[in-house]
Amino acid sequence: MAINENQCKHRIYLKSTRQWVEVSETVYREHTRFYDAFRKKAQYHGQCICPKNKFWLCDGDCCNCEYRRGGDMLSLDFTSENEDGDTCTPQDAIPDDSPLLDEIVCDRATLEQLFRRLQELMPEAEEIGRLRLQNIPDEAIADILGIKRTTFRSRLAKAKDILAAEYPDFF
């Protein structure tokens, strides 16, 4: 393919032949656009670690590239077929660590028991909780309840110790 003198402004390196080839601007832009997109996708998926000053070497042959990241890394959107012919991704194999419904119900029942027991030990506990949520200091809460601050703190500590002994998983 003959190229005019004024069109020979761009060159592309061919790794297979280890030669530079002069091409027109249109060919150069198309080549660059294609391989830039290809490389960016590989980099996004963690398969390419090509440094910026070596982008001109990219020929899309990632399997034989010196900048290919080693190992069998797969991206989460890589799809394959299983033995049943169903399409699956590595993300399908990630275990679901969310708690089971039975665990949630048991924890809820235990928490309700804990609150009932707290109410038995310290009837003003619910009011104290509301006041603490409003960022009221312990001294002001003790004044509202009509007791000394030290008495208030010792009652809280005693209730906490009893509950910690009865419900060790929560403390």
JOCOR-V68912 format. One record per helix or strand of 3 or more residues. SS is the DSSP state (h for helix, s for strand). FROM is the first residue (numbers start at 1). TO is the last residue. Records with the same first field share a line. If there is no record, write none. Layout:
# JOCOR-V68912
SS=FROM-TO / FROM-TO
This chain:
# JOCOR-V68912
s=10-14 / 19-23 / 79-81 / 87-89
h=25-44 / 52-57 / 62-64 / 90-93 / 101-121 / 125-133 / 138-145 / 149-166 / 168-170
